[in-house]
């Protein structure tokens, strides 16, 4: 079974062909293809981590949809002073399907 470790957003993800992966928002329309940079490639017993060898490896993915993550509520409170602050955040995400790992 072949898989790759790719850089996606500020994180690294382990992907195989056919996987659905949720990443930070990716530019483009639904159905468009994107290419992810490879950091490590495992193909059976062979492990490739050399940057020169990985320069020719391509991981392509198809953008499925845009979505938003769960709401995170940030609250700050200081006792006896009347200070309260409330803030919210929702991450902008995209779901992509890995279509090919070309070594």
N, C-alpha and C positions, 0 to 999 in steps of 0.2 A: 504494500500500500504506500503510495507516494503522498507526501504532504510537504508543505512549505511554511516557514515563518515569514510573514510579511509585515512591513511597516504601514500602518493605517491610522491616520490622524496622529495623535501623540502616543499611540500604543503599538504593541506588537500582537498579531493574531496568528493562530495556527489554523491553516486552511487546507482543505482537500477539494478535489473536483466535485461539484454538486452541493457544496455547503452554502447555507444562507448565513451571512455575517452582518451584524449591525455595526456600522461605523459612524464616525462624526460625519456631518453633512458633506456630501460629495456633489460637486457642480455637474450639471448636465440634466437631460430629460430622462424620463423612464424609458428603459430599453437601450440606452446608450451604453457603450463599453468603456471601461476604465482599466488602467494598468497599474498594478501595485508593485513597489520595489521589494525584492526578495532579500532576506537576511540569511536564511538557512534553507537548504533543500535536503530532504530525506527521501531516497528512492530505494526501498527495500533495505539492504544492508549498507548501501552507499550513502554517506553523509557528506554534503558539500557546504563548506562555510567560507571558502576562499573568495574574496571580493572579485578577483579577475574571472574566476569561473562563473560566478553568479551574474556577471554583467550581461551574459547572453541568455539568462533564464528570464522568462516572462510569465507572470501570473495575470490572466485577464479575468475580468468580472463584468457582469451585466447588472446595471442598476434596476432594481425592482420597484422601490417606492421610497418616498420621503415620509418621515414621521417625527413625532416629538416624544421625548422621554417622559418619565414620570415627574410630577411637580415636586420640587424640593423646597421646603419652607425653612427659611432662616429667621430665627428670632433671637434678639438680644434684649436683655433686661438687667437693670441695675436696681438693687433694692434701695428703698427709702429716698430715691432722688426723682422718681417719676419718669425715668428714662426707659422708653420702650421703642424698639424698632423691629419692623416685620418686613421681610423681603422674600420674593419667590424666584424660582429659576426652573426652566424647562430646557433640556438639551435638544438641539436640532440634530436629528439622526437620519441616516439612510440605510436601507437594507439592500445588500448586493448578493448576487449568486455567483460563485466561482465557476467559470466555464472551462478554463484550461490552465494547465501548468506545463509550459513548453520548455524543456531543458535543452 
